[in-house]
């Protein structure tokens, strides 16, 4: 069933990965993100099996650089200029390789602007050699056409941030950025690279969400992520605006906005990915009803960051992608597995699991302080 002509083609292109977890064997199709349980594989592939004793980490979020050609108001990394303590492409490639050997499935290469990182191609090739599903998080501004051509066959997706259409986007990302993003989308689409879009929910963007599906269809966007802003980075002092955004979202959702977006995107074959903060109870529902192999092997019963490794450009390893602090180790001079199994991380996980699956301690100041005190004790 699995070992047909298409399988052989994917295998030649390093899109097939075999993983044995606690005695159970799986095939991972990195191109499409499918994990499938199987009973056995032909002997010629037996040496390729990665064996892990317990559920491994699913996703590596690797911030490759602080350098960015934009100064977005909401940037949780406070990106802008490259810093002297950033890891080299060689160090980043080592981390990606170790992650692949740990049984990881996917890597998100972010920044700053990942495509500005010197040596990013080396990192991308390392991810391909480890058969990881590879996504570049980019603002699509002034993309290097030649670099895009060189990496196009080795990445699975480019995720582009668009926080409004036309002038609405420019208020957040800077004057003239929308037209530059559109030019970038045309380049990416022209290379045949699958596209996704991430949109920050703000009071301003809420008024435009209904117009997004038609716009995205022109560029064959397949996934659309809707994200709530977090009080970190440049948005750290904007809790009042974040609160207003949440109230406005609830009002619009109660008026049927979410159902409308689902209908519009379904007709255009666009998958909507919702930040769990936008739909309280969603994690609990998934926990109860999900039939996905990926979910049950890599997610179920784990804290939201327990199946994700977030690493900053300077090597710091964080509990949460979006929030300042919560650093529990540094991967410089250490193996990734050693960092993942560090006692401090284990203590952080114990504290995090004291909160219900739909409640984030990082969103409330009193709970955040409680968490940080436990982490540092």
Secondary structure, DSSP 8 states (H G I E B T S, - for coil): --SSHHHHHHHHTT-EEEEEETTEEEEEETTTTEEEEES---GGGGGG-EEESS----EEEEE--SB-S---TT-TT--BS--TT---HHHHHHHHHHHHHTT--EEEEESS-GGGSTTHHHHHHHHHHTT-EEEEEE--TT--HHHHHHHGGG-SEEEEE--SSTHHHHHHH-TTHHHHHHHHHHHHHHTT--EEEEEEE-HHHHTTHHHHHHHHHTTTEEEEEEEE--SSGGGTT-HHHHHHHHHHHHHHHHTTHHHHHHHHHHHTT-EEEE-TTTSTTHHHHHHHH---HHIIIIITTS-TTTTEEEE-TTSEEES-SSSS--EEEE-TTS-HHHHHT-HHHHHHHHHHTTS-TT--GGGSHHHHHHHHHHHH-
